[in-house]
Amino acid sequence: MATDSIPRESVMQMDEESAAAVATRLRRARGQIDGVLAMIEAGRDCEDIVTQLSAASKAVDRAAFTIVSCGLTACIEAEHRGEAPPMDRGRLEKLFLSLA
């Protein structure tokens, strides 16, 4: 999602620990997808390929849910401090539902 039209103060940032966890999951998924491509090129069994694709899909899903979770946490923490949340509820809900 481009942030050009979003005011800078409303852009949500992930904490370093969460960002590192997301990056690790995405690197794992990239490796799994590379493995799927190699399996296809080698003419491997469809069941093996689908199993590997499923693992890659789960890694990407978990990365995305971690990012949405960070947004939810940031919003809750901001509200507890009496500040405006970095993202309104509708935008956060739209992100969450885009993963369904």
C-alpha positions in Angstrom: 0.0 0.0 0.0 1.5 3.4 -1.0 1.8 5.9 1.8 2.0 9.0 -0.4 -1.6 10.1 0.3 -1.4 9.2 4.0 -0.3 11.9 6.5 3.1 10.9 7.8 1.9 11.0 11.5 -0.7 8.3 10.7 1.8 5.8 9.2 2.3 2.9 11.6 5.7 1.5 12.3 6.6 -2.0 13.6 8.9 -2.5 16.6 12.3 -3.9 15.8 11.6 -7.4 17.3 8.4 -7.8 15.3 10.1 -6.5 12.1 12.9 -9.0 12.6 10.4 -11.9 13.1 8.4 -10.9 9.9 11.7 -10.7 7.9 12.7 -14.1 9.1 9.3 -15.6 8.1 9.4 -14.0 4.7 13.0 -15.2 4.1 11.8 -18.7 5.0 8.9 -18.4 2.6 11.2 -17.1 -0.1 13.4 -20.2 0.4 10.3 -22.5 0.3 9.1 -20.9 -2.9 12.5 -21.3 -4.5 12.3 -24.9 -3.4 8.8 -25.2 -5.1 10.3 -23.8 -8.3 13.1 -26.3 -8.2 10.6 -29.2 -7.5 8.5 -28.2 -10.5 11.6 -28.0 -12.8 12.7 -31.4 -11.5 9.2 -32.9 -12.3 8.5 -33.7 -8.6 5.3 -35.2 -7.4 2.3 -32.8 -7.2 1.6 -33.8 -3.5 5.2 -32.8 -2.5 4.9 -29.5 -4.4 1.5 -28.6 -2.8 2.9 -29.5 0.7 5.8 -27.1 0.1 3.5 -24.4 -1.2 1.3 -24.8 1.8 4.2 -24.2 4.1 5.2 -21.1 2.1 1.7 -19.8 2.3 1.5 -20.2 6.0 4.8 -18.4 6.5 3.5 -15.4 4.5 0.1 -15.5 6.3 1.9 -15.4 9.7 4.0 -12.5 8.6 1.0 -10.6 7.6 -0.9 -11.4 10.8 2.1 -10.2 12.8 2.0 -6.9 10.9 -1.7 -6.4 11.6 -1.2 -7.4 15.2 1.5 -4.7 15.5 -1.0 -2.2 14.1 -3.7 -3.3 16.6 -1.2 -3.1 19.5 0.0 0.4 18.4 -3.6 1.6 18.2 -4.5 0.3 21.7 -1.4 1.7 23.3 -1.9 5.1 21.7 -5.5 5.2 23.0 -4.4 4.3 26.5 -1.9 7.2 26.4 -4.7 9.5 25.2 -3.2 9.9 21.8 -4.7 9.5 18.4 -4.1 6.0 17.1 -1.8 5.7 14.1 -4.5 4.0 12.1 -8.3 4.3 12.3 -10.4 1.2 13.1 -11.8 1.0 9.6 -8.4 1.0 7.9 -7.1 -1.6 10.4 -10.2 -3.8 9.9 -9.7 -3.6 6.1 -6.1 -4.8 6.4 -7.2 -7.6 8.7 -10.0 -8.7 6.4 -7.7 -8.6 3.3 -6.0 -11.6 4.8 -9.2 -13.7 4.9 
